Amino acid sequence: MTRDPLKYIVPIGRVLFALVFLVAAPGHFTAETIDQAAGHGVPLATVAVPLSGLMSALGGLGVALGYRARLGAWLIVLFLVPVTFMMHDFWAATDPAAAQLQRIMFMKNLSMLGGALLIAYHGAGPISLDARAGRDD
Protein backbone atom coordinates (compact mmCIF):
# COMPACT_ATOMS: atom_id res chain seq x y z
CA MET A 1 0.00 0.00 0.00
CA THR A 2 1.53 3.29 -1.06
CA ARG A 3 1.34 6.28 1.20
CA ASP A 4 0.51 9.22 -1.00
CA PRO A 5 -0.60 12.26 1.02
CA LEU A 6 -1.52 14.03 -2.22
CA LYS A 7 -4.46 11.66 -2.70
CA TYR A 8 -6.29 13.71 -0.04
CA ILE A 9 -6.31 16.69 -2.37
CA VAL A 10 -8.95 15.03 -4.56
CA PRO A 11 -11.67 14.59 -1.90
CA ILE A 12 -10.91 18.04 -0.46
CA GLY A 13 -11.27 19.50 -3.96
CA ARG A 14 -14.53 17.62 -4.52
CA VAL A 15 -16.00 18.90 -1.26
CA LEU A 16 -14.87 22.49 -1.88
CA PHE A 17 -16.31 22.36 -5.40
CA ALA A 18 -19.62 20.87 -4.23
CA LEU A 19 -20.06 23.17 -1.24
CA VAL A 20 -21.46 26.08 -3.27
CA PHE A 21 -24.17 23.83 -4.74
CA LEU A 22 -25.06 22.32 -1.38
CA VAL A 23 -25.27 25.68 0.39
CA ALA A 24 -27.28 27.33 -2.40
CA ALA A 25 -29.76 24.49 -2.95
CA PRO A 26 -32.19 25.30 -0.08
CA GLY A 27 -32.65 28.83 -1.44
CA HIS A 28 -34.21 27.36 -4.57
CA PHE A 29 -37.27 26.43 -2.56
CA THR A 30 -38.07 29.98 -1.44
CA ALA A 31 -40.68 32.28 -2.95
CA GLU A 32 -38.06 35.03 -3.27
CA THR A 33 -35.78 32.92 -5.50
CA ILE A 34 -38.71 31.66 -7.56
CA ASP A 35 -39.95 35.25 -8.06
CA GLN A 36 -36.46 36.43 -9.02
CA ALA A 37 -36.18 33.66 -11.62
CA ALA A 38 -39.64 34.45 -12.97
CA GLY A 39 -38.52 38.08 -13.30
CA HIS A 40 -35.62 36.89 -15.45
CA GLY A 41 -38.04 35.08 -17.74
CA VAL A 42 -37.53 31.54 -16.47
CA PRO A 43 -40.47 29.52 -17.80
CA LEU A 44 -42.51 27.63 -15.21
CA ALA A 45 -40.34 29.09 -12.45
CA THR A 46 -42.50 27.53 -9.72
CA VAL A 47 -41.45 24.10 -11.04
CA ALA A 48 -38.08 24.85 -12.64
CA VAL A 49 -36.49 26.59 -9.65
CA PRO A 50 -37.22 23.88 -7.05
CA LEU A 51 -36.16 21.27 -9.62
CA SER A 52 -32.88 23.14 -10.08
CA GLY A 53 -32.46 23.14 -6.30
CA LEU A 54 -32.92 19.39 -6.25
CA MET A 55 -30.40 18.98 -9.06
CA SER A 56 -27.95 21.23 -7.22
CA ALA A 57 -28.36 19.33 -3.95
CA LEU A 58 -28.16 15.83 -5.45
CA GLY A 59 -25.31 16.74 -7.78
CA GLY A 60 -23.36 18.46 -5.03
CA LEU A 61 -23.90 15.59 -2.61
CA GLY A 62 -22.84 13.01 -5.20
CA VAL A 63 -19.67 14.92 -6.04
CA ALA A 64 -18.80 15.69 -2.41
CA LEU A 65 -19.17 12.08 -1.29
CA GLY A 66 -17.78 10.64 -4.48
CA TYR A 67 -20.95 8.57 -4.87
CA ARG A 68 -21.93 8.31 -8.52
CA ALA A 69 -19.82 11.44 -8.91
CA ARG A 70 -20.01 11.42 -12.71
CA LEU A 71 -23.80 11.48 -12.55
CA GLY A 72 -23.65 14.18 -9.87
CA ALA A 73 -21.37 16.25 -12.08
CA TRP A 74 -23.77 15.90 -15.03
CA LEU A 75 -26.61 17.09 -12.79
CA ILE A 76 -24.50 20.14 -11.97
CA VAL A 77 -23.82 20.70 -15.69
CA LEU A 78 -27.54 20.48 -16.43
CA PHE A 79 -28.16 22.93 -13.59
CA LEU A 80 -25.45 25.41 -14.57
CA VAL A 81 -26.10 25.81 -18.28
CA PRO A 82 -29.59 27.33 -18.10
CA VAL A 83 -28.91 29.17 -14.82
CA THR A 84 -25.78 30.79 -16.21
CA PHE A 85 -27.44 32.10 -19.35
CA MET A 86 -30.83 33.02 -17.87
CA MET A 87 -29.88 34.46 -14.49
CA HIS A 88 -26.55 36.11 -15.29
CA ASP A 89 -27.35 37.80 -18.59
CA PHE A 90 -24.88 40.66 -18.17
CA TRP A 91 -25.38 41.69 -21.78
CA ALA A 92 -28.95 42.74 -20.95
CA ALA A 93 -28.10 44.84 -17.87
CA THR A 94 -28.42 48.59 -18.36
CA ASP A 95 -26.68 49.63 -15.14
CA PRO A 96 -22.87 49.34 -15.54
CA ALA A 97 -22.38 48.12 -11.94
CA ALA A 98 -25.10 45.48 -12.35
CA ALA A 99 -23.61 44.43 -15.70
CA GLN A 100 -20.17 44.04 -14.13
CA LEU A 101 -21.56 41.97 -11.24
CA GLN A 102 -23.52 39.73 -13.62
CA ARG A 103 -20.44 39.31 -15.84
CA ILE A 104 -18.46 38.15 -12.80
CA MET A 105 -21.23 35.72 -11.83
CA PHE A 106 -21.44 34.49 -15.43
CA MET A 107 -17.69 33.82 -15.55
CA LYS A 108 -17.80 32.14 -12.10
CA ASN A 109 -20.48 29.80 -13.40
CA LEU A 110 -18.46 29.03 -16.53
CA SER A 111 -15.54 28.15 -14.28
CA MET A 112 -17.73 25.82 -12.22
CA LEU A 113 -19.09 24.33 -15.43
CA GLY A 114 -15.52 23.49 -16.41
CA GLY A 115 -14.93 21.82 -13.05
CA ALA A 116 -18.14 19.80 -13.38
CA LEU A 117 -17.13 18.64 -16.84
CA LEU A 118 -13.75 17.51 -15.51
CA ILE A 119 -15.45 15.49 -12.77
CA ALA A 120 -17.94 14.09 -15.31
CA TYR A 121 -14.98 12.85 -17.35
CA HIS A 122 -12.53 11.73 -14.65
CA GLY A 123 -14.94 10.56 -11.96
CA ALA A 124 -14.57 10.79 -8.20
CA GLY A 125 -10.97 9.70 -7.89
CA PRO A 126 -9.43 8.18 -4.76
CA ILE A 127 -11.03 8.26 -1.34
CA SER A 128 -14.59 8.16 -2.58
CA LEU A 129 -17.56 5.88 -2.25
CA ASP A 130 -17.23 5.10 -5.96
CA ALA A 131 -13.60 3.96 -5.50
CA ARG A 132 -14.53 1.95 -2.43
CA ALA A 133 -17.27 0.15 -4.40
CA GLY A 134 -14.91 -0.44 -7.33
CA ARG A 135 -17.00 1.82 -9.59
CA ASP A 136 -15.67 4.30 -12.08
CA ASP A 137 -19.01 6.01 -12.75
Backbone as CSV, one residue per row, in Angstrom:
resi,resn,N_x,N_y,N_z,CA_x,CA_y,CA_z,C_x,C_y,C_z
1,MET,0.847,-1.179,0.000,0.000,0.000,0.000,0.893,1.242,0.000
2,THR,0.724,2.073,-0.995,1.528,3.287,-1.062,0.916,4.371,-0.190
3,ARG,1.785,5.167,0.358,1.340,6.277,1.196,1.542,7.559,0.396
4,ASP,0.467,8.027,-0.178,0.514,9.225,-0.999,-0.370,10.291,-0.368
5,PRO,0.226,11.229,0.365,-0.597,12.256,1.020,-1.329,13.154,0.020
6,LEU,-0.863,13.203,-1.216,-1.523,14.034,-2.219,-2.886,13.495,-2.624
7,LYS,-3.159,12.220,-2.347,-4.461,11.663,-2.703,-5.587,12.353,-1.946
8,TYR,-5.272,12.992,-0.823,-6.291,13.706,-0.042,-6.721,15.007,-0.702
9,ILE,-5.945,15.469,-1.656,-6.307,16.687,-2.373,-7.594,16.485,-3.172
10,VAL,-7.781,15.304,-3.719,-8.949,15.034,-4.557,-10.256,15.136,-3.759
11,PRO,-10.404,14.438,-2.637,-11.666,14.591,-1.902,-11.858,15.994,-1.334
12,ILE,-10.786,16.644,-0.935,-10.906,18.036,-0.463,-11.406,18.916,-1.602
13,GLY,-10.837,18.730,-2.785,-11.272,19.498,-3.957,-12.722,19.224,-4.305
14,ARG,-13.134,17.957,-4.232,-14.533,17.615,-4.523,-15.474,18.320,-3.554
15,VAL,-15.140,18.280,-2.269,-16.001,18.903,-1.257,-16.041,20.421,-1.448
16,LEU,-14.897,21.031,-1.673,-14.873,22.489,-1.880,-15.666,22.880,-3.122
17,PHE,-15.548,22.095,-4.173,-16.306,22.364,-5.398,-17.803,22.230,-5.140
18,ALA,-18.199,21.163,-4.441,-19.619,20.866,-4.233,-20.277,21.791,-3.218
19,LEU,-19.510,22.380,-2.338,-20.056,23.174,-1.244,-20.986,24.284,-1.720
20,VAL,-20.627,24.977,-2.774,-21.463,26.077,-3.265,-22.837,25.573,-3.703
21,PHE,-22.889,24.399,-4.285,-24.166,23.831,-4.739,-25.005,23.358,-3.557
22,LEU,-24.352,22.796,-2.555,-25.061,22.316,-1.375,-25.610,23.474,-0.536
23,VAL,-24.830,24.523,-0.402,-25.266,25.685,0.389,-26.380,26.446,-0.323
24,ALA,-26.293,26.561,-1.636,-27.284,27.328,-2.401,-28.596,26.592,-2.627
25,ALA,-28.580,25.276,-2.595,-29.764,24.485,-2.945,-31.016,24.840,-2.143
26,PRO,-30.962,24.986,-0.818,-32.195,25.300,-0.077,-32.867,26.602,-0.509
27,GLY,-32.089,27.559,-0.975,-32.652,28.827,-1.436,-33.544,28.682,-2.653
28,HIS,-33.405,27.589,-3.370,-34.207,27.359,-4.570,-35.643,26.943,-4.249
29,PHE,-35.920,26.803,-2.981,-37.272,26.427,-2.561,-38.010,27.596,-1.911
30,THR,-37.439,28.805,-2.038,-38.067,29.984,-1.440,-38.828,30.776,-2.499
31,ALA,-39.879,31.448,-2.049,-40.683,32.279,-2.954,-39.832,33.400,-3.556
32,GLU,-38.909,33.935,-2.774,-38.061,35.029,-3.269,-37.223,34.592,-4.478
33,THR,-36.608,33.423,-4.394,-35.785,32.920,-5.502,-36.645,32.585,-6.708
34,ILE,-37.797,32.001,-6.462,-38.714,31.663,-7.559,-39.183,32.946,-8.251
35,ASP,-39.519,33.967,-7.484,-39.948,35.247,-8.058,-38.825,35.910,-8.843
36,GLN,-37.618,35.855,-8.315,-36.464,36.433,-9.017,-36.246,35.733,-10.357
37,ALA,-36.345,34.419,-10.371,-36.177,33.663,-11.615,-37.292,33.998,-12.599
38,ALA,-38.517,34.090,-12.106,-39.644,34.454,-12.971,-39.408,35.829,-13.587
39,GLY,-38.840,36.738,-12.800,-38.520,38.075,-13.305,-37.454,38.065,-14.385
40,HIS,-36.635,37.042,-14.401,-35.616,36.886,-15.450,-36.161,36.112,-16.652
41,GLY,-37.434,35.767,-16.606,-38.042,35.080,-17.740,-37.937,33.569,-17.714
42,VAL,-37.616,32.998,-16.562,-37.533,31.543,-16.470,-38.939,30.970,-16.626
43,PRO,-39.140,30.115,-17.615,-40.473,29.521,-17.804,-40.795,28.538,-16.678
44,LEU,-42.043,28.520,-16.279,-42.514,27.628,-15.214,-41.609,27.683,-13.984
45,ALA,-41.287,28.891,-13.558,-40.343,29.090,-12.451,-40.749,28.344,-11.191
46,THR,-42.056,28.218,-10.944,-42.502,27.526,-9.723,-42.133,26.044,-9.734
47,VAL,-41.893,25.496,-10.911,-41.452,24.102,-11.036,-39.945,24.050,-11.301
48,ALA,-39.475,24.907,-12.202,-38.078,24.855,-12.636,-37.100,25.194,-11.512
49,VAL,-37.431,26.169,-10.691,-36.487,26.592,-9.647,-36.334,25.523,-8.561
50,PRO,-37.411,24.979,-8.002,-37.215,23.876,-7.048,-36.531,22.663,-7.683
51,LEU,-36.839,22.376,-8.941,-36.165,21.274,-9.624,-34.661,21.551,-9.722
52,SER,-34.309,22.795,-10.014,-32.884,23.140,-10.084,-32.232,23.018,-8.706
53,GLY,-32.979,23.325,-7.653,-32.458,23.143,-6.302,-32.199,21.682,-5.984
54,LEU,-33.090,20.832,-6.434,-32.924,19.390,-6.246,-31.704,18.887,-7.023
55,MET,-31.558,19.361,-8.252,-30.396,18.980,-9.064,-29.103,19.449,-8.405
56,SER,-29.116,20.671,-7.890,-27.954,21.233,-7.218,-27.591,20.416,-5.983
57,ALA,-28.600,20.082,-5.174,-28.357,19.325,-3.948,-27.864,17.917,-4.244
58,LEU,-28.553,17.206,-5.136,-28.161,15.829,-5.454,-26.809,15.776,-6.152
59,GLY,-26.602,16.691,-7.089,-25.314,16.737,-7.781,-24.181,17.070,-6.830
60,GLY,-24.391,18.071,-5.990,-23.365,18.458,-5.026,-23.062,17.350,-4.037
61,LEU,-24.089,16.682,-3.560,-23.897,15.587,-2.614,-23.144,14.425,-3.260
62,GLY,-23.529,14.093,-4.488,-22.844,13.012,-5.196,-21.371,13.309,-5.414
63,VAL,-21.071,14.538,-5.811,-19.672,14.923,-6.037,-18.914,14.952,-4.713
64,ALA,-19.487,15.565,-3.693,-18.798,15.690,-2.412,-18.449,14.331,-1.820
65,LEU,-19.400,13.407,-1.855,-19.171,12.075,-1.290,-18.421,11.152,-2.239
66,GLY,-18.382,11.533,-3.504,-17.783,10.643,-4.483,-18.672,9.446,-4.731
67,TYR,-19.975,9.634,-4.601,-20.947,8.575,-4.867,-21.646,8.888,-6.184
68,ARG,-21.403,8.044,-7.182,-21.933,8.311,-8.522,-21.575,9.745,-8.922
69,ALA,-20.306,10.066,-8.706,-19.822,11.436,-8.906,-19.984,11.907,-10.346
70,ARG,-19.817,11.014,-11.304,-20.008,11.417,-12.707,-21.445,11.858,-12.939
71,LEU,-22.393,11.111,-12.432,-23.804,11.481,-12.551,-24.061,12.798,-11.820
72,GLY,-23.510,12.934,-10.623,-23.652,14.183,-9.874,-23.105,15.364,-10.649
73,ALA,-21.962,15.173,-11.286,-21.367,16.251,-12.080,-22.252,16.608,-13.270
74,TRP,-22.864,15.604,-13.907,-23.768,15.896,-15.030,-25.009,16.637,-14.552
75,LEU,-25.487,16.321,-13.346,-26.613,17.088,-12.786,-26.218,18.552,-12.601
76,ILE,-24.991,18.772,-12.144,-24.503,20.140,-11.970,-24.375,20.836,-13.320
77,VAL,-23.896,20.124,-14.333,-23.816,20.701,-15.686,-25.211,21.104,-16.159
78,LEU,-26.167,20.194,-16.008,-27.541,20.485,-16.432,-28.157,21.630,-15.638
79,PHE,-27.730,21.802,-14.420,-28.164,22.926,-13.589,-27.511,24.226,-14.064
80,LEU,-26.202,24.189,-14.278,-25.447,25.412,-14.566,-25.738,26.038,-15.921
81,VAL,-25.940,25.238,-16.936,-26.098,25.815,-18.278,-27.281,26.775,-18.347
82,PRO,-28.491,26.359,-18.002,-29.587,27.328,-18.095,-29.474,28.456,-17.069
83,VAL,-29.028,28.136,-15.853,-28.914,29.168,-14.819,-27.927,30.251,-15.249
84,THR,-26.806,29.841,-15.797,-25.777,30.793,-16.209,-26.309,31.758,-17.254
85,PHE,-26.984,31.235,-18.254,-27.440,32.098,-19.346,-28.714,32.865,-19.028
86,MET,-29.568,32.329,-18.170,-30.825,33.019,-17.869,-30.698,33.994,-16.708
87,MET,-29.934,33.639,-15.693,-29.876,34.457,-14.487,-28.714,35.441,-14.465
88,HIS,-27.724,35.229,-15.289,-26.547,36.107,-15.289,-26.311,36.711,-16.668
89,ASP,-27.386,37.216,-17.240,-27.353,37.797,-18.592,-26.821,39.239,-18.545
90,PHE,-25.522,39.354,-18.317,-24.877,40.661,-18.169,-25.060,41.541,-19.397
91,TRP,-25.215,40.940,-20.550,-25.377,41.692,-21.784,-26.707,42.458,-21.818
92,ALA,-27.646,42.078,-20.973,-28.952,42.740,-20.949,-29.048,43.805,-19.856
93,ALA,-28.063,43.877,-18.977,-28.104,44.838,-17.872,-27.822,46.244,-18.382
94,THR,-28.608,47.197,-17.937,-28.421,48.595,-18.358,-27.530,49.364,-17.391
95,ASP,-27.531,48.991,-16.143,-26.685,49.630,-15.142,-25.277,49.037,-15.225
96,PRO,-24.239,49.865,-15.393,-22.870,49.339,-15.535,-22.413,48.495,-14.339
97,ALA,-22.785,48.893,-13.124,-22.383,48.120,-11.942,-23.076,46.755,-11.939
98,ALA,-24.362,46.747,-12.290,-25.097,45.479,-12.352,-24.528,44.599,-13.461
99,ALA,-24.181,45.201,-14.588,-23.606,44.433,-15.703,-22.276,43.805,-15.288
100,GLN,-21.463,44.565,-14.575,-20.172,44.041,-14.133,-20.370,42.883,-13.151
101,LEU,-21.286,43.039,-12.199,-21.557,41.973,-11.243,-22.065,40.716,-11.955
102,GLN,-22.987,40.881,-12.891,-23.522,39.729,-13.619,-22.452,39.081,-14.498
103,ARG,-21.543,39.873,-15.049,-20.441,39.310,-15.845,-19.548,38.447,-14.954
104,ILE,-19.268,38.929,-13.753,-18.459,38.155,-12.804,-19.167,36.847,-12.456
105,MET,-20.460,36.928,-12.171,-21.230,35.722,-11.835,-21.280,34.752,-13.019
106,PHE,-21.418,35.296,-14.221,-21.441,34.486,-15.432,-20.113,33.731,-15.575
107,MET,-19.007,34.449,-15.405,-17.692,33.819,-15.547,-17.442,32.800,-14.432
108,LYS,-17.914,33.088,-13.212,-17.797,32.140,-12.105,-18.525,30.842,-12.456
109,ASN,-19.721,30.987,-13.017,-20.484,29.798,-13.401,-19.799,29.023,-14.518
110,LEU,-19.204,29.731,-15.469,-18.463,29.033,-16.526,-17.301,28.249,-15.930
111,SER,-16.642,28.837,-14.948,-15.544,28.154,-14.278,-16.037,26.887,-13.587
112,MET,-17.165,26.989,-12.887,-17.727,25.816,-12.216,-18.199,24.786,-13.235
113,LEU,-18.689,25.240,-14.360,-19.088,24.331,-15.433,-17.874,23.530,-15.904
114,GLY,-16.749,24.193,-16.037,-15.516,23.491,-16.407,-15.128,22.439,-15.384
115,GLY,-15.235,22.790,-14.105,-14.934,21.824,-13.049,-15.875,20.627,-13.088
116,ALA,-17.158,20.888,-13.305,-18.137,19.805,-13.376,-17.849,18.887,-14.559
117,LEU,-17.457,19.465,-15.674,-17.131,18.645,-16.843,-15.901,17.777,-16.584
118,LEU,-14.927,18.308,-15.860,-13.751,17.509,-15.512,-14.141,16.327,-14.621
119,ILE,-15.004,16.580,-13.648,-15.452,15.489,-12.769,-16.294,14.491,-13.561
120,ALA,-17.128,14.993,-14.475,-17.940,14.095,-15.309,-17.044,13.179,-16.132
121,TYR,-15.903,13.657,-16.546,-14.983,12.852,-17.351,-14.126,11.923,-16.483
122,HIS,-13.502,12.482,-15.438,-12.527,11.727,-14.649,-13.138,10.917,-13.502
123,GLY,-14.330,11.266,-13.083,-14.941,10.564,-11.960,-14.483,11.095,-10.618
124,ALA,-14.786,10.343,-9.576,-14.570,10.792,-8.202,-13.119,10.740,-7.756
125,GLY,-12.354,9.841,-8.317,-10.967,9.704,-7.887,-10.848,8.904,-6.603
126,PRO,-9.657,8.971,-5.976,-9.435,8.176,-4.764,-10.224,8.728,-3.576
127,ILE,-10.332,7.925,-2.578,-11.028,8.258,-1.336,-12.441,8.744,-1.656
128,SER,-13.206,7.852,-2.209,-14.586,8.158,-2.576,-15.412,6.884,-2.403
129,LEU,-16.694,7.054,-2.323,-17.563,5.882,-2.251,-17.518,5.090,-3.559
130,ASP,-17.351,5.796,-4.677,-17.230,5.095,-5.963,-15.978,4.213,-5.979
131,ALA,-14.834,4.748,-5.519,-13.600,3.964,-5.505,-13.729,2.786,-4.548
132,ARG,-14.363,3.023,-3.423,-14.533,1.948,-2.431,-15.388,0.808,-2.990
133,ALA,-16.389,1.170,-3.807,-17.266,0.150,-4.404,-16.688,-0.434,-5.685
134,GLY,-15.515,0.060,-6.106,-14.910,-0.440,-7.332,-15.584,0.080,-8.584
135,ARG,-16.306,1.215,-8.446,-17.004,1.824,-9.587,-16.164,2.945,-10.155
136,ASP,-16.314,3.151,-11.430,-15.672,4.299,-12.082,-16.739,5.139,-12.756
137,ASP,-17.932,5.233,-12.139,-19.008,6.013,-12.755,-19.496,7.093,-11.871
